[in-house]
Amino acid sequence: MELSHVDENGAKMVDIDIKEPTNRMAICYGFVKAKPETIQMLKDKTTPKGDVLNTARIAGIQGAKQTSNLIPLCHNIPLSNVKIEFAIDDTTIHITSTVKAFAKTGVEMEALTAVSITALTIYDMLKAVDKSMEISNVKLIYKSGGKSGTYINGEKKGFVLSTNISEAKGTIKQPKESISLLPDYGIIGDSHAEYGSKRQISFLGTESIDKMKALGLNGLCFGVFAENITTQDIVLYSLPVGTKILIGQTLHIVTQIGKKCHAADGCEVARKVGTCVMPKEGIFTRVLSSGEIKANDPIYVIND
């Protein structure tokens, strides 16, 4: 087998001179695990070294731009964009990087370096209060461009049937052509979006809605069960809490399966036909990276 980075003289940089430049993108993920009290200090902005996340974001961007200086055989690529995004739960700081370039070679290493340097900077900024922090699960999620095309580190399990929002609480969600997401917040313009919430996006499969139709419930439409995203061909409630899913170019983590009905005697649907699917078969996610979702976007379950 011919080795791409070694010749008769030893290590070499691959010659990409004959390659044509294409639009390149890579999305990578990793996390920092910390004590709950450390996370609370971070949220309260009482950490001894100041603004942890903004410092880490700058470090991650700088790290991506310095990749060729850190990893010997990487090419020096002019990057067009580096985005670092955070989401925080009780014990974890989730980090997602998105790197873009118009170049002759890919930006996977830049995106991986961005996550790694961001995580190391978080450790440095918080080590005075928590030396037991762990950096883990740094991985490539998605890449596009170049001869090899698109790669997704997961398996396609279904697709988006409808995207739905409600501008006021207590109203049925209405289908929209597309929705825009912010990390650790939810959908822009949706009344249930909230920074740091455990239930930022709600999902329900059309297969579950069909069960209600079979019980004689008429007039059902997308969003009637208060789901933000109606899906098809994926058994949502089989996904364990902690599962990461990629929809379009947005990354999510499953935070809850089902929910307790908000009404003491059940919702209106349950009162009519004796049961409701959302409390058992709907799921909720925390948003890890921003972007748009629209109907027909594939849903991938990311490998862990």
Secondary structure as UniProt FT lines:
FT   TURN            4..5
FT   STRAND          6..7
FT   TURN            8..9
FT   STRAND          10..11
FT   TURN            17..18
FT   STRAND          22..33
FT   HELIX           36..44
FT   TURN            48..49
FT   HELIX           52..65
FT   HELIX           67..70
FT   TURN            72..73
FT   STRAND          79..88
FT   STRAND          92..103
FT   HELIX           108..126
FT   TURN            127..129
FT   TURN            131..132
FT   STRAND          134..144
FT   TURN            147..148
FT   STRAND          151..152
FT   STRAND          154..165
FT   TURN            169..170
FT   STRAND          174..176
FT   STRAND          178..182
FT   TURN            183..185
FT   STRAND          186..187
FT   TURN            188..189
FT   TURN            191..192
FT   TURN            195..196
FT   STRAND          201..205
FT   HELIX           206..214
FT   TURN            215..216
FT   TURN            222..225
FT   STRAND          229..232
FT   HELIX           236..238
FT   TURN            241..242
FT   STRAND          244..247
FT   TURN            248..249
FT   STRAND          250..257
FT   TURN            264..265
FT   HELIX           268..273
FT   HELIX           278..281
FT   STRAND          283..287
FT   STRAND          291..294
FT   TURN            295..296
FT   STRAND          298..302
//
